[in-house]
Amino acid sequence: HLPQLRAGQVIPVRLALLDRLETLGFELQAQAIAAGQTRVDATPSSWLISLAVDPIEFTFDDASGKLLSFQGRVPPKLWQEGDWADLDARVEYRYVASTYR
């Protein structure tokens, strides 16, 4: 959906929360950030959820469409003070093969 997002379209999606066995609604919207890159922000569609959950950011290479980075809540949890806590992280992708299979 990158072409639609770059054209200004807002796309509604639902993301699965495996540990809670539910889905949450998000809206995807593109932001131009640097030459040759597009950032897609996934913002909770519910204002109530947006009070507790920060937007998730995906950065794509415009030429190849490949994901370059991801910033936000990630599936692994962090063990803190005797309990599992949510983890927000920045993930940088480096492609070592030109294609996959």
C-alpha positions in Angstrom: 0.0 0.0 0.0 3.0 2.3 -0.2 1.8 4.1 -3.4 -1.6 4.8 -1.8 0.1 6.0 1.4 2.5 8.3 -0.5 -0.5 9.8 -2.3 -1.9 10.9 1.0 -4.4 8.1 1.6 -5.0 7.0 5.3 -5.4 3.2 5.5 -7.2 1.6 8.5 -5.7 -1.7 9.8 -6.0 -4.0 12.8 -2.8 -5.2 14.6 -2.9 -8.4 16.6 -1.8 -8.3 20.2 -0.9 -11.9 20.8 -0.4 -11.7 24.6 -3.8 -10.1 25.0 -5.6 -12.3 22.3 -7.2 -9.2 20.7 -6.7 -6.7 17.9 -6.4 -3.0 18.0 -7.3 -0.6 15.2 -4.6 1.7 13.8 -4.5 4.2 11.0 -1.5 4.2 8.6 -0.4 7.6 7.2 2.8 8.4 5.3 5.2 11.2 6.1 8.1 12.3 3.8 11.2 12.4 6.0 14.3 12.3 3.8 15.2 12.1 0.2 14.5 8.5 -0.9 12.6 7.5 2.3 9.0 7.4 3.5 8.0 7.0 7.1 4.6 5.4 7.8 3.1 6.2 11.1 0.6 3.7 12.6 -1.5 5.6 15.1 -4.2 4.1 17.3 -7.6 4.8 15.8 -9.2 5.1 19.2 -8.3 8.3 21.1 -8.6 6.4 24.4 -6.0 3.8 23.2 -3.8 6.6 21.9 -3.4 7.9 25.5 -1.6 4.6 26.4 0.0 3.6 23.1 2.5 5.6 21.2 2.5 5.6 17.4 4.6 2.9 15.6 6.9 4.2 12.9 8.0 2.2 9.8 10.6 3.7 7.5 10.8 2.4 3.9 13.2 2.9 1.0 11.3 4.6 -1.8 13.3 2.9 -4.6 13.0 -0.7 -3.4 10.0 -0.5 -1.0 12.1 -2.4 1.6 11.6 -1.8 5.3 14.6 0.1 6.7 13.6 0.6 10.3 10.8 0.0 12.8 10.3 2.0 16.0 7.7 1.3 18.7 6.3 -1.6 20.7 7.9 -4.9 19.8 6.7 -8.5 20.7 9.5 -9.5 23.1 8.9 -8.5 26.7 11.6 -7.2 29.1 12.0 -8.8 32.5 11.9 -6.0 35.1 11.3 -6.2 38.9 10.0 -9.7 38.8 7.5 -9.2 35.9 7.4 -9.0 32.1 7.1 -5.4 30.9 6.3 -4.0 27.4 9.3 -3.1 25.4 9.6 -0.2 22.9 12.6 -0.5 20.6 14.1 0.8 17.4 15.0 -2.0 14.9 17.3 -1.3 12.0 17.1 -3.7 9.0 20.2 -4.7 6.9 19.6 -6.8 3.9 22.4 -9.4 3.3 20.8 -11.1 0.2 19.3 -9.4 -2.8 16.3 -11.7 -2.8 14.6 -14.2 -0.5 14.2 -17.6 -2.2 
